[in-house]
């Protein structure tokens, strides 16, 4: 099944890497995929509208071009004031599918969650994630994709730092080691 039939939408100049992958062009050893372009369940997003039960696809942030990649757009969670008991509370988990140009190996890193966010590789078990960590090192996939979920489950430890978290983009790179394995 092609990426286009899975409902992934690639937008203009901001999605140039995605367009290259869809066209079958070779990908560079390092590339970015914008978060808003690889979220499969787009019904979980509202454009430029914050609600307690949806994610905000934020395109109107002041000075956004200085803060965010992808033409100044970012995916923003509802404010999280306390840890949530389950993914059913708050906004729905975001299902992300990253297209990969070949079976790998690939190192995959998320950029944007400066506050804690829930991360899952199976959509069931979540762990706290913060900063710009690697989601996988030396990842290999016969299906040529990386699937994961993000949820607004976790609040910052210190109350004065609580609020929304963000998904900006995913960075995909070739690892330098020859015999890389999934991390």
C-alpha positions in Angstrom: 0.0 0.0 0.0 1.4 3.4 -1.0 1.9 6.2 1.5 -0.7 8.3 -0.3 -3.3 5.7 0.2 -2.6 5.5 3.9 -3.8 9.1 4.2 -0.4 10.8 4.6 -0.4 14.3 3.1 2.7 16.1 2.0 2.5 19.9 1.9 4.4 22.2 -0.4 8.0 23.1 0.2 7.8 22.2 3.9 7.4 18.5 3.0 10.1 18.3 0.3 11.7 15.2 1.8 8.3 13.4 2.0 7.7 14.3 -1.7 11.1 12.8 -2.6 10.4 9.6 -0.8 7.0 9.3 -2.5 8.6 9.9 -5.9 11.1 7.1 -5.3 14.1 9.5 -5.2 17.1 8.5 -3.1 17.0 10.1 0.3 20.0 11.9 1.8 21.8 10.3 4.7 20.1 12.8 7.0 16.6 14.2 6.5 13.7 15.7 8.4 10.0 14.8 8.4 7.7 17.4 9.8 5.4 16.1 12.6 2.2 17.4 11.1 3.0 15.6 7.9 3.5 12.1 9.4 0.6 12.0 11.8 -1.9 9.5 10.5 -5.0 10.3 12.6 -5.3 13.9 11.5 -8.8 14.1 13.1 -7.0 14.5 16.4 -5.7 17.9 15.3 -7.4 21.3 15.1 -5.8 24.0 13.1 -4.9 27.0 15.2 -7.4 26.1 17.9 -6.5 24.9 21.4 -9.0 22.5 23.1 -8.6 20.2 26.1 -9.3 17.1 24.0 -7.5 17.8 20.7 -4.0 18.6 19.6 -3.4 22.1 18.0 -1.7 22.3 14.6 -0.3 25.7 15.4 0.5 27.9 12.4 0.0 31.4 14.0 2.7 31.4 16.7 4.4 34.8 16.9 8.0 34.5 15.5 7.3 30.9 14.7 9.9 30.8 11.9 12.6 31.4 14.6 11.2 28.7 16.9 10.0 25.9 14.7 11.1 24.2 11.5 8.6 23.4 8.7 7.7 27.0 7.8 7.0 27.9 11.4 4.4 25.2 12.1 4.3 22.8 15.1 1.9 20.3 16.8 1.0 21.4 20.3 -0.6 19.4 23.0 -3.3 20.7 25.3 -1.8 22.1 28.5 -1.0 19.3 31.0 -1.3 20.4 34.6 -1.1 16.8 36.1 -0.2 13.4 34.9 -3.1 11.6 33.3 -4.2 8.1 34.3 -4.6 6.8 30.8 -4.3 7.8 27.1 -8.2 8.1 27.0 -7.9 11.3 29.2 -7.0 14.5 27.4 -6.3 14.5 23.6 -6.2 11.2 21.7 -2.8 9.6 21.1 -1.2 10.7 17.8 -0.2 7.8 15.6 2.9 8.6 13.6 4.2 6.7 10.6 7.6 7.7 9.3 8.3 6.5 5.7 11.9 5.2 5.3 13.6 5.1 1.9 14.9 1.5 2.5 15.1 -1.2 5.1 17.8 0.6 7.1 19.6 0.9 9.4 18.3 4.3 10.5 18.6 6.4 13.7 15.4 8.2 14.4 15.1 11.2 16.7 12.1 13.4 17.7 12.6 17.2 18.1 10.2 19.4 20.0 8.9 17.8 23.3 10.5 20.3 25.7 8.0 19.2 28.3 7.3 15.6 29.0 5.2 13.6 26.5 4.0 10.0 26.4 5.8 7.8 23.8 4.8 4.3 22.7 6.1 1.8 20.2 2.9 -0.3 20.4 0.1 2.2 21.2 -0.5 0.5 24.5 2.5 1.0 26.8 3.8 4.5 27.2 6.9 6.0 28.7 7.8 9.5 29.6 9.9 11.3 27.0 11.4 14.8 27.0 13.9 16.8 25.0 15.1 15.6 21.6 15.9 11.9 22.3 16.5 9.1 19.8 13.4 6.9 19.4 15.5 4.2 17.7 19.1 3.6 16.9 20.0 1.3 13.9 16.4 0.7 13.2 15.6 -1.8 10.4 12.2 -2.4 8.9 11.2 -4.6 6.0 8.0 -2.5 5.6 10.2 0.7 5.3 8.4 2.6 8.0 8.7 3.4 11.6 5.4 3.5 13.6 5.0 5.1 17.0 2.4 7.0 19.2 2.6 10.2 21.3 0.2 11.2 24.0 -0.3 14.1 26.4 0.0 11.8 29.4 2.7 13.5 31.5 3.1 16.9 33.2 6.4 18.6 34.1 7.6 17.7 37.6 7.6 21.3 38.7 4.2 23.0 38.7 5.5 26.3 37.4 6.9 24.5 34.3 3.7 22.7 33.3 1.8 23.5 30.1 1.7 22.2 26.5 4.4 20.1 24.9 5.3 20.2 21.2 6.2 17.9 18.3 8.2 19.8 15.7 9.9 17.2 13.4 11.6 13.9 13.2 15.3 13.6 12.2 16.3 10.4 10.4 20.0 9.6 9.8 22.2 6.8 8.7 24.1 5.5 11.7 27.9 5.5 11.4 28.3 1.8 12.5 28.0 -1.0 10.0 26.3 -3.6 12.2 23.7 -1.3 13.9 20.7 -3.0 15.6 17.4 -1.7 16.8 17.7 0.0 20.2 
